């Protein structure tokens, strides 16, 4: 439980560090544990617990929008946060970087929760930062990505484990 409170304190402070139109903040999380490899898989009991934990961690974070890819496991991962924030879950195509660019432009100065896949979360981060992250192997990774909107600023990310 101490790790969750540290993450809340740390991420809340970090998210308020660069408010304004210069950055859009994406909180990137892989979907929670799934029952099987099918496209229609739901979450395991541990996955439902993780989805709720994500919501609890973000309880004090001002989130403007929630995005998930159009798979049941994604929507189920996003749902507790969507309910607590009274926001819809908007679907996006994970391999279309133009959609992510549009998301970031539409929410300048705001924070968005993005639920993705083990291979798409690193792709988004790499797109903005030039890093070379590999596919995720854990369900406990949370990334905070600040996307710069001014040429002299740089996009950067923070990798946390919860």
C-alpha positions as CSV (number, residue, x, y, z in Angstrom):
1,X,0.0,0.0,0.0
2,X,2.9,2.4,0.7
3,X,4.0,2.1,-3.0
4,X,0.6,3.2,-4.2
5,X,0.6,6.3,-2.0
6,X,4.1,7.2,-3.0
7,X,3.1,6.9,-6.7
8,X,0.0,9.0,-6.1
9,X,2.0,11.7,-4.4
10,X,4.8,11.5,-6.9
11,X,2.7,11.5,-10.0
12,X,0.3,14.2,-8.7
13,X,3.3,16.4,-8.2
14,X,4.8,15.5,-11.5
15,X,1.6,16.1,-13.4
16,X,1.3,19.6,-11.9
17,X,5.0,20.3,-12.7
18,X,4.4,21.4,-16.3
19,X,0.8,22.6,-16.5
20,X,-0.1,24.8,-19.4
21,X,-0.4,24.6,-23.2
22,X,3.2,23.6,-23.6
23,X,2.6,19.9,-22.8
24,X,-0.1,17.3,-23.0
25,X,0.3,14.5,-20.4
26,X,-0.5,10.9,-21.3
27,X,-0.7,8.3,-18.6
28,X,0.0,5.1,-20.4
29,X,-1.0,1.7,-18.9
30,X,-1.1,-1.7,-20.4
31,X,-4.4,-3.5,-20.1
32,X,-4.9,-5.6,-17.0
33,X,-4.4,-9.4,-16.9
34,X,-6.5,-11.2,-19.5
35,X,-8.1,-14.6,-19.4
36,X,-6.7,-15.8,-22.7
37,X,-5.1,-14.8,-26.0
38,X,-8.3,-14.2,-27.9
39,X,-9.4,-10.8,-29.1
40,X,-12.6,-11.2,-27.1
41,X,-10.8,-12.0,-23.8
42,X,-12.1,-10.5,-20.6
43,X,-10.0,-9.9,-17.5
44,X,-9.0,-12.4,-14.8
45,X,-9.9,-11.7,-11.2
46,X,-6.4,-10.2,-10.7
47,X,-7.1,-8.1,-13.8
48,X,-10.3,-6.6,-12.4
49,X,-8.4,-5.9,-9.2
50,X,-5.6,-4.2,-11.2
51,X,-8.2,-2.1,-13.1
52,X,-9.6,-0.9,-9.8
53,X,-6.1,-0.2,-8.5
54,X,-5.4,2.0,-11.5
55,X,-8.6,4.0,-10.8
56,X,-7.6,4.3,-7.1
57,X,-4.1,5.5,-8.0
58,X,-5.6,8.2,-10.3
59,X,-8.4,9.3,-7.9
60,X,-6.7,12.7,-7.3
61,X,-5.5,13.2,-10.8
62,X,-7.4,15.6,-13.1
63,X,-8.1,13.5,-16.2
64,X,-9.7,15.1,-19.3
65,X,-10.2,12.0,-21.4
66,X,-9.8,8.2,-21.3
67,X,-8.8,6.3,-24.4
68,X,-8.6,2.5,-25.0
69,X,-8.2,0.3,-28.0
70,X,-11.5,-1.4,-29.1
71,X,-11.0,-4.7,-27.2
72,X,-13.1,-5.9,-24.3
73,X,-10.0,-6.2,-22.0
74,X,-9.1,-2.6,-22.7
75,X,-12.5,-1.2,-22.0
76,X,-12.7,-3.3,-18.8
77,X,-9.3,-2.0,-17.7
78,X,-10.5,1.6,-18.3
79,X,-14.0,1.3,-16.8
80,X,-13.3,1.8,-13.1
81,X,-11.5,5.1,-13.9
82,X,-14.1,6.1,-16.4
83,X,-16.9,5.6,-13.8
84,X,-15.0,7.4,-11.1
85,X,-14.2,10.4,-13.3
86,X,-17.6,10.3,-15.1
87,X,-15.9,10.1,-18.5
88,X,-16.6,8.0,-21.5
89,X,-14.0,5.6,-22.8
90,X,-13.1,6.6,-26.3
91,X,-11.6,4.0,-28.6
92,X,-8.6,4.5,-30.8
93,X,-6.5,2.5,-33.2
94,X,-3.3,1.7,-31.5
95,X,-1.0,1.6,-34.5
96,X,-2.2,4.9,-35.9
97,X,0.2,7.5,-34.6
98,X,-1.8,10.2,-36.3
99,X,-4.6,9.4,-33.9
100,X,-2.3,9.8,-30.9
101,X,-1.0,13.1,-32.4
102,X,-4.6,14.3,-32.7
103,X,-5.3,13.2,-29.1
104,X,-2.4,15.2,-27.8
105,X,-3.3,18.3,-29.9
106,X,-6.9,18.2,-28.8
107,X,-6.0,18.1,-25.1
108,X,-3.1,20.6,-24.8
109,X,-2.3,21.3,-21.2
110,X,-4.4,18.4,-20.0
111,X,-4.0,14.8,-18.9
112,X,-5.3,11.8,-20.8
113,X,-5.4,8.2,-19.6
114,X,-4.5,5.8,-22.5
115,X,-4.9,2.0,-22.1
116,X,-2.8,0.1,-24.6
117,X,-1.0,-3.1,-25.4
118,X,2.4,-4.5,-24.5
119,X,3.7,-3.4,-28.0
120,X,1.7,-0.2,-28.5
121,X,2.6,1.6,-25.3
122,X,6.4,1.5,-26.1
123,X,5.5,2.5,-29.7
124,X,3.8,5.7,-28.5
125,X,6.6,6.6,-26.2
126,X,9.2,5.9,-28.8
127,X,7.3,8.1,-31.3
128,X,7.5,11.2,-29.1
129,X,10.9,10.7,-27.3
130,X,13.0,8.9,-29.8
131,X,13.7,6.2,-27.2
132,X,13.9,2.5,-28.1
133,X,11.6,0.9,-25.5
134,X,10.9,-2.8,-26.1
135,X,7.6,-4.6,-25.7
136,X,6.3,-4.6,-22.1
137,X,6.4,-7.9,-20.2
138,X,4.6,-6.8,-17.1
139,X,1.2,-5.6,-16.2
140,X,2.6,-3.3,-13.5
141,X,4.2,-0.6,-15.8
142,X,2.8,2.9,-15.8
143,X,4.3,5.6,-17.9
144,X,3.8,9.4,-17.6
145,X,4.6,10.9,-21.0
146,X,4.8,14.7,-21.4
147,X,4.3,15.6,-25.1
148,X,5.9,18.9,-26.0
149,X,4.0,21.3,-28.2
150,X,6.7,23.9,-28.6
151,X,9.8,23.3,-30.8
152,X,12.4,24.1,-28.2
153,X,10.8,21.9,-25.6
154,X,11.4,18.1,-25.5
155,X,8.9,15.3,-24.9
156,X,9.9,13.0,-22.0
157,X,8.5,10.2,-20.0
158,X,8.7,8.6,-16.5
159,X,8.4,4.9,-16.0
160,X,6.9,3.7,-12.8
161,X,6.0,0.3,-11.5
162,X,3.0,-0.1,-9.2
